[in-house]
Amino acid sequence: MHDAIDMDADAFEALVIEELDKLPDDMVDGLDNVVFVVEDAPESGDDLFGVYEGFAITERGQYGMGELPDRIVVYRHAHLAACADIEQLRAEVHTTLVHEIAHFYGIDDAQLHELGWA
C-alpha cells in the first residue's frame, strides 16, 4: 500500500484541465453540450473515479436546444487515494477522461475493456 497523494481541489482541477487539453482533438471536438466537473466524491458514497451523466450521442434522438448539458464528473478523493505519485495520478485521470468521454460516444464498459481502454 502507498500513502495517498495530498492535493487540494484547485490543484487537482488544474491537473484535470491539463490532461483534458492533452487528449486528441478528434476525441474532444465532437463533444456537444458536455461540461467537465471536478468533485471530491460521489454523494452515493460509491468508490468511483468518474461518471458520465447524460445521454450518449447514439441515444439523443430529438435532443436539441435548451437541454441541460451532460456532465463528466471526475472525483478527486478516489484518484488521490489510488495513486502513489503525480505521474500515476496523471495517467489515472487521463484514463478516467477517456473512459467517460467514450460513454458520451455510446461505448459501454464491455466495449472499453475489449478496446483495452478500461
PyMOL commands that set and color helices and strands:
alter all, ss='L'
color gray80, all
select helices_A, chain A and resi 9-22+25-28+57-59+76-82+86-104+109-115
alter helices_A, ss='H'
color red, helices_A
select strands_A, chain A and resi 34-39+50-53+70-75
alter strands_A, ss='S'
color yellow, strands_A
deselect
rebuild
show_as cartoon
